[in-house]
Amino acid sequence: MYRRLSAVAFPILIIALVGTALWGYQEHQEKNSILIKSENQYQRAFHNLSFELDQLHTELGNTLAVNSSSRNFHRKCLVNVWRITSEAQSDINQLPLTLLPFDKTEELLANLASFSYSAAIRDLSDDPLSEKEMENLKSLYERTGEISNELRSIQSNVLRDNLRWMDVEVAIASEQEPLDNGIIDGFKTVDKKVTEYSEIDWGPSNTQMFHNRDYNQLGGSSISPEEAKEIAGNILNMKQTEQMKVYENGKGTEYHTYNIQINNSNENSIEMDITAKGGHVVWFMNSRPVNGKKLDVNQAKEKALEALEQMGFKKMKAVSFDQYENVVSFAFVTKMDDIIIYPQKISVKVALDNGEVVGMQTTDYIFANHERSIEPPKLTIEEAKKTLNQNFKVESTDKALILNDMNEEILCYEFLGEINSQLYRIYINASTGMEEKIEQV
């Protein structure tokens, strides 16, 4: 009996062992394949980064080498600086450096990208590079040269000692100090060197592009959690606020808000954020199911306008909508006199079963809601129209205040029309006649 069982079981056991070994070998090969692929990607990104910093140093040198009146060449060099810097930022994001102190180097590259882009897109014939900007470029030329040399040193160590980026990832993930790794030490040295550099005055336009929205800068006095509940009750037409739960977010930071939560059932909950200063509604969402469709888009728009009016948002105009299932989402902006104020935007979601507002986002509006003096246009609408493509069929025109690429408010003529079987909005600067923005509708 034992022999008979052994004769059957032994081959099965052998087959199982062989199968397990094959499975283990296959898993090991697949794991190695993934590791090799990841290592190759890291190595490619790193060597590209080293090459790009070298290119960046060269391009900044080219900008400084020509005469200060060489406007076209300056623009060409600055565009190249912006392109190379953007590529370098992309390669940095592909490296496992999230837990390393490399933020100062990234900040320098981000500011350089913004500075070069803003300088390249302006009219250098009327507004050439200033002496201060040329001094900045000279300083950046020296700094990028030092950073490039440091990266070359790291690159030499990587090639000489066959260092692996996967070891960097493991060392960072383990969070063990000290992190003893040639690549890590090299990048720490680079960032330390950048930290020691003196600050560069990038100019007001660059500062504006990186300006964070600070809720503490909003108008009004500080409110208490109970006052936040009252504001939420008024918006939701709820007299009883006992069922509301209030959570304080970001106390002591620029994002200090009260989060209001109302749970009526598993399928119906309401959530809202209200700023601790001024009591401004940042957003709210009603997650109730929307069953059926009884209203059309125009009826939903009227319901949204009524709700905005009740909340104190007046003179709003719908500029776009997006319908999905039984909900329609509108983008509303302020219309002041005959000018559409695009920075003052509110997004509103309306349920098509009963016209109830089930979602809202007001951040753009509350930060752009301020007194503004808009200078009259220097061009007539007919003069601006002459700058359009001859094949562009204009369907409607408006005056519009928009944010340009430098985050500046610019008065434009808005032309809605069709070309190549597509609908576009083209914004022509009302003072210069230049195209500020083109949007496909």
Secondary structure, 3 states (H helix, E strand, C coil): CHHHHHHHHHHHHHHHHHHHHHHHHHHHHHHHHHHHHHHHHHHHHHHHHHHHHHHHHHHHHHHHHCCCCCHHHHHHHHHHHHHHHHHHHHHHHCCCCCCCCCHHHHHHHHHHHHHHHHHHHCCCCCCCCCHHHHHHHHHHHHHHHHHHHHHHHHHHHHHHHCCCHHHHHHHHHHCCCCCCCHHHHHHHHHHHHHHHCCCCCCCHHHHHHCCCCCHHHCCCCECCHHHHHHHHHHHHCCCCCCCCEEEEECCCCCCCEEEEEEECCCCCEEEEEEECECCCEEEEEECCCCCCCCCCHHHHHHHHHHHHHHCCCCCEEEEEEEEECCEEEEEEEEEECCEEEEEEEEEEEEECCCCCEEEEECHHHHHHCCCCCCCCCCCCHHHHHCCCCCCCEEEEEEEEEEECCCCCEEEEEEEEEEECCEEEEEEEECCCCCEEEEEEC
